[in-house]
């Protein structure tokens, strides 16, 4: 079944047939939205799949449009030449031969260009290709076991080709280090980071990664974890104890990208004192510790550290005060 929540384009009926075919392939009802050049949040979809056309996830504090538009997809001319969104690197990229055209995060597909502006044949054919690639990505992801997703997530940090590139970079930077003394500190750090990536790729076996994942799963503070091009985990209810009162902050979704970007979104529409409206956390003095863990490929340990941080409160380093509406029932108010 297809449910259209919002539409901004011509000939909606023209696209209905390919949307129905996509729904049958993934065996889920499909919800379609056209935010029309606006970012949109990643929504939990129970037994449904959501498609956002001309949109992108708002899990980043900053987001840009492509500097160079993709004007052809699968050899077809793109009809609408309006700005297109960039890939956020938080989800699975949906690729056309000419570039990345969409992003899959859990049961949310974001299509970066205005794909339904005119309702012509080219738009229908391009959208059909995007949905075909998305269906393949879903089938592949759903067929994996949880630990296999984690192994793939870690192994795919670089391919064999990029591993060779990193080794070449290492050699080049070591030579440059001898010649440019003024850049010594910066280049030395880049070399160490590159070595760590190479060592991690050479040393982390599937057996070791599986063991690490199983240890993490024994931690009862998370309800769900998934891996694509980013690590996403959902916490159980977070509580902050302050002034003899316990504040129930609800559940949070933590997303960590391969490049160290962290986004935290409330799953219960509650406002954490140290998280902005856009999902940007203010880690304060533990920020470097979290970045170090991510830089060392210790994503699961970083997630545990962030989950512990969610239970803390620092009045000197906050976006807002904690709402008294979050005080658990039966506790006396200080006011």
C-alpha positions, 0 to 999 in steps of 0.5 A: 500500500502507498500512503502519500503524506505530502506531494509537491510535483506534477502527475502524482499518479504517474509514479504510483505503479513503480512505488507499488512495485517497490512496496511489493519487493521490500514487503512493506507499506510505503509512506511518501513525503516530498519535503521540497528542498527541506531536510527531514528527521530520520523517523522510526517506521514500524513495518513501513518504509518512508521515502523523502523526495528532494530531502536529506537527513537533519542529523547533522548540524551543518548540511550543504548542497552539491557544488556540481549538480548531477545532471544525468543519472543512469544515462538519463537527463535530470529534468529539474536542475534545482540544487541537490543535497550532499551525502551526509555519510551517515547512511548507506549511499544509493549510487548511480553511475554518475554519483550518489543520488540518495541515502538509506538510513534504517527504513528511511530513503532520502532522494537528494534531487527534485525527482517528481517535479514534472512527472515525465518519462525521464523522472519515472525511469530515474526514480525506478532505478533509485528504488531498484538500487534501494531494494537491493541494499535493503535485501542485502542488509536484512540478510546479514546477522548483526555481528556480520553487519558490524564486521562489514562496517569495520572492514569497509572503513577502507577497501583494498584500493584505499588501503594501498592509497593510505600506504602511499600517503604514509610514504609521501608524508614521511618524505615531506616531514624531512623537508618541511620542519614547520609542518612537523606536528601536523604531518606527524599526527596525520602519519600516526592516524594513517598507521593506526588505520593500517594496523587496524585493518591488518590486525582485526580478524572477524573472530575478534570483531565478533567477540567485541560485538558480543561483549557489547551486546551484554550491556543492557543499556541499549535496545537496538544497534545497527551498522551501515555507513555509520553506527546507530544505537538506541538507548533504554530510558536515560535518567539524570539525578540532580538535587534529590530528583530523578529526571526521566529523559526518555530514549535516545538514538546515537549515530556515529559516522566513520569520520567522527561525527556524532548526532543524538536524537530524542526518540521520545521528543524530550529535550536534553540539556546538552543536545541542540535542537539539531541533535548536536551534542555538547560533550564538554571536556570528554569530547577529545576522549570520544574522538580518540575512541572513534579515531582508534576504531573503538566505536562500541566503546565510544557509544557506551561512553556517550550513553553514560554522558547522557546521564550527566548534567553540567549547569555551566555547559548546557543548551537549556535547563531540564524541564520539571515535567520530566521529574518522575512521579512520586518525587517531591519538587524543590520549587 
